[in-house]
Amino acid sequence: MPRVLIIEDDRAVRDGVRLALRRQGHEVAAAATGEEGLELLRSFRPDAVVLDLMLPGMTGLEVCRRIRAHDQVPIIMATARGDDTDIVVGLESGADDYVVKPVRARVLDARIRAVLRRAGMTDDPGASRVEHHGDLVIDRAGLTVTHRGQPVALGPSELRLLLTLSASAGQVFSRQQLLEAVWEHNYHGDARLVDACVKRLRAKIGEPAGSPRYVHTVRGFGYRFGPR
């Protein structure tokens, strides 16, 4: 049974989401503040976190940053405003996905199950090999990545993005193709998910600012992996 932690200050929303997720077969714990959520993160050990962006006191962005400082648990950010700037900042802080409130239970359940599949993913058995790309080493069987001999802690979306791009080095992927392959979204308009994840991935694998070695932008279309 997937374990989900909800961090939401609005009691009615918190109780409604908790009940809906329990009906969908999740084990749920809930917190009203960021501080309480961080405490529950250690004791409850969730498989995924649903995090309200607009928390009082410690904001959702700060909670996200603190979680990402030591944990790669999938985080789905919830925002009432749907403001593009807030969403992008949240994604760049480490969130794996987002939903806009009021949240439909089926939509949230689908996002949770998708991010859990990424967290527990297995790669193509036919591609179970270690790949060397300069300083970057990708172990597809072990689902690990190292850069200059040091382990790289990648979140589920970042790892799936890297595996998808590197599996077809040289191929150009549109943002929509990556959105469907990595996030399992089948609608248009969420290129910011892809762009924010690429930005986080580049930072973690040592991409020089403005001169990437591995993940290249193809203007007006998307991204490709490999040498220039």
C-alpha positions as CSV (number, residue, x, y, z in Angstrom):
1,M,0.0,0.0,0.0
2,P,1.6,3.3,-1.1
3,R,2.3,5.7,1.8
4,V,1.5,9.3,1.0
5,L,2.3,12.3,3.2
6,I,0.0,15.4,2.7
7,I,1.3,18.8,3.9
8,E,-1.6,21.2,3.7
9,D,-2.7,24.0,6.1
10,D,-6.4,24.1,5.0
11,R,-8.1,21.6,7.3
12,A,-11.0,21.0,4.9
13,V,-8.7,20.4,1.9
14,R,-6.4,18.3,4.0
15,D,-9.2,16.1,5.3
16,G,-10.8,15.8,1.9
17,V,-7.6,14.8,0.2
18,R,-6.7,12.3,2.9
19,L,-10.1,10.6,2.7
20,A,-10.0,10.5,-1.1
21,L,-6.6,9.0,-1.2
22,R,-7.5,6.4,1.4
23,R,-10.4,5.4,-0.8
24,Q,-7.9,5.0,-3.6
25,G,-5.9,2.5,-1.5
26,H,-3.2,4.7,-0.1
27,E,-1.9,4.8,3.5
28,V,-2.0,8.5,4.4
29,A,-0.5,10.8,7.0
30,A,-1.2,14.5,7.1
31,A,0.5,17.6,8.5
32,A,-0.8,21.2,8.8
33,T,2.6,23.0,8.7
34,G,5.9,22.6,7.1
35,E,7.6,21.9,10.4
36,E,5.1,19.1,11.2
37,G,5.5,17.7,7.7
38,L,9.3,17.5,8.0
39,E,8.9,15.6,11.4
40,L,6.4,13.2,9.8
41,L,8.7,12.7,6.9
42,R,11.2,11.1,9.2
43,S,8.8,9.0,11.2
44,F,6.2,8.0,8.6
45,R,8.7,7.5,5.7
46,P,6.3,8.1,2.8
47,D,6.6,6.9,-0.7
48,A,5.4,10.3,-2.0
49,V,4.7,13.7,-0.7
50,V,1.8,16.0,-1.7
51,L,3.0,19.5,-0.7
52,D,0.9,22.7,-0.6
53,L,2.9,25.6,-2.0
54,M,1.3,28.3,0.1
55,L,2.0,27.2,3.6
56,P,2.0,29.7,6.5
57,G,5.4,30.1,8.3
58,M,7.8,27.8,6.5
59,T,6.6,27.9,2.9
60,G,6.1,24.9,0.7
61,L,9.2,26.0,-1.3
62,E,11.4,25.9,1.8
63,V,9.9,22.5,2.8
64,C,10.7,21.2,-0.7
65,R,14.3,22.5,-0.6
66,R,14.8,21.0,2.9
67,I,13.5,17.6,1.7
68,R,15.7,17.7,-1.4
69,A,18.8,18.4,0.7
70,H,18.7,14.8,2.0
71,D,15.9,12.8,0.4
72,Q,14.8,12.0,-3.2
73,V,11.2,11.0,-2.2
74,P,8.8,12.1,-5.0
75,I,7.1,15.4,-4.4
76,I,3.9,16.6,-6.0
77,M,3.4,20.3,-5.4
78,A,-0.2,21.7,-5.0
79,T,-0.9,25.3,-5.8
80,A,-4.2,27.2,-5.6
81,R,-3.2,30.0,-7.9
82,G,-1.8,28.1,-10.9
83,D,0.6,30.9,-11.3
84,D,3.3,30.1,-13.8
85,T,6.1,31.7,-11.8
86,D,5.2,29.9,-8.6
87,I,5.0,26.6,-10.4
88,V,8.3,27.0,-12.2
89,V,10.1,28.1,-8.9
90,G,8.6,25.0,-7.2
91,L,9.7,22.7,-9.9
92,E,13.2,24.1,-9.9
93,S,13.3,23.7,-6.1
94,G,12.9,19.9,-6.7
95,A,9.2,19.0,-7.1
96,D,8.6,16.2,-9.5
97,D,5.1,17.2,-10.6
98,Y,2.3,19.6,-9.7
99,V,-1.5,19.9,-9.5
100,V,-3.7,23.0,-9.3
101,K,-6.3,23.2,-6.5
102,P,-9.1,22.3,-6.2
103,V,-7.6,18.9,-6.9
104,R,-9.7,16.1,-8.3
105,A,-9.0,12.8,-6.4
106,R,-8.6,10.8,-9.6
107,V,-6.1,13.3,-11.1
108,L,-4.0,13.3,-7.9
109,D,-4.2,9.5,-7.6
110,A,-3.0,9.2,-11.2
111,R,-0.1,11.6,-10.6
112,I,0.9,9.8,-7.4
113,R,0.9,6.4,-9.1
114,A,2.9,7.7,-12.1
115,V,5.6,9.2,-9.9
116,L,5.8,6.0,-7.9
117,R,6.3,4.1,-11.1
118,R,9.2,6.3,-11.9
119,A,10.6,5.9,-8.4
120,G,10.5,2.1,-8.6
121,M,11.1,1.8,-12.3
122,T,13.1,-0.9,-14.0
123,D,14.8,-0.2,-17.2
124,D,14.7,-2.2,-20.4
125,P,16.3,-5.6,-19.7
126,G,18.0,-5.5,-23.1
127,A,19.7,-2.3,-22.1
128,S,21.2,-3.6,-18.9
129,R,24.7,-2.2,-19.4
130,V,27.1,0.5,-18.0
131,E,27.5,3.4,-20.4
132,H,30.4,5.9,-20.3
133,H,29.8,9.3,-21.6
134,G,32.9,11.3,-20.8
135,D,32.8,11.9,-17.0
136,L,29.3,10.6,-16.8
137,V,28.6,6.9,-16.2
138,I,25.1,5.5,-16.4
139,D,24.4,2.0,-15.0
140,R,21.1,1.0,-16.5
141,A,20.9,-2.2,-14.6
142,G,21.6,-0.7,-11.2
143,L,19.8,2.6,-12.0
144,T,22.7,4.6,-10.7
145,V,24.7,7.6,-12.2
146,T,28.1,8.8,-11.3
147,H,30.0,11.9,-12.4
148,R,33.8,12.0,-12.2
149,G,33.5,8.9,-10.0
150,Q,31.1,10.5,-7.5
151,P,27.5,9.2,-7.1
152,V,24.8,11.6,-8.4
153,A,21.6,11.7,-6.4
154,L,18.8,12.0,-9.0
155,G,15.1,12.2,-8.3
156,P,12.8,9.8,-10.1
157,S,11.9,12.3,-12.8
158,E,15.5,13.4,-13.3
159,L,16.7,9.7,-13.6
160,R,13.9,8.7,-16.0
161,L,14.6,11.8,-18.1
162,L,18.3,11.0,-18.3
163,L,17.6,7.3,-19.2
164,T,15.1,8.3,-21.9
165,L,17.4,10.8,-23.6
166,S,20.6,8.7,-23.3
167,A,18.9,5.5,-24.6
168,S,18.6,7.3,-28.0
169,A,21.7,9.5,-28.0
170,G,21.6,11.9,-30.9
171,Q,17.8,11.7,-31.3
172,V,15.9,14.9,-30.8
173,F,12.9,14.6,-28.4
174,S,10.2,17.2,-28.4
175,R,9.0,18.4,-25.0
176,Q,5.7,16.7,-25.6
177,Q,7.4,13.4,-26.3
178,L,9.4,13.7,-23.0
179,L,6.3,14.7,-21.1
180,E,4.6,11.5,-22.1
181,A,7.6,9.3,-21.7
182,V,8.7,10.6,-18.3
183,W,5.6,12.1,-16.6
184,E,2.9,10.0,-18.4
185,H,1.0,13.2,-19.2
186,N,-0.9,13.1,-22.4
187,Y,-1.9,16.7,-22.7
188,H,-0.1,19.8,-24.0
189,G,1.0,22.9,-22.2
190,D,3.3,21.5,-19.5
191,A,6.6,22.1,-21.1
192,R,7.7,23.8,-17.9
193,L,7.9,20.3,-16.2
194,V,10.4,19.2,-18.8
195,D,12.4,22.5,-18.8
196,A,12.6,22.6,-15.0
197,C,13.7,18.9,-14.8
198,V,16.4,19.5,-17.5
199,K,17.7,22.5,-15.5
200,R,18.0,20.4,-12.3
201,L,19.5,17.4,-14.2
202,R,22.1,19.6,-15.8
203,A,23.1,21.1,-12.5
204,K,23.5,17.7,-10.9
205,I,25.6,16.1,-13.7
206,G,28.0,19.0,-13.9
207,E,26.8,20.7,-17.0
208,P,28.7,24.1,-17.5
209,A,26.2,27.0,-17.5
210,G,25.5,27.9,-21.1
211,S,27.7,25.2,-22.6
212,P,26.1,21.7,-21.9
213,R,28.1,18.6,-22.6
214,Y,25.3,16.0,-22.4
215,V,21.8,17.4,-22.6
216,H,21.5,19.9,-25.5
217,T,18.7,22.3,-26.3
218,V,17.3,22.2,-29.8
219,R,15.7,25.5,-30.1
220,G,12.0,25.6,-30.9
221,F,11.7,21.8,-30.5
222,G,13.2,20.1,-27.5
223,Y,16.3,18.3,-26.3
224,R,18.9,15.6,-27.3
225,F,21.6,13.7,-25.5
226,G,25.2,13.3,-26.8
227,P,28.2,15.2,-28.1
228,R,27.7,18.3,-30.2
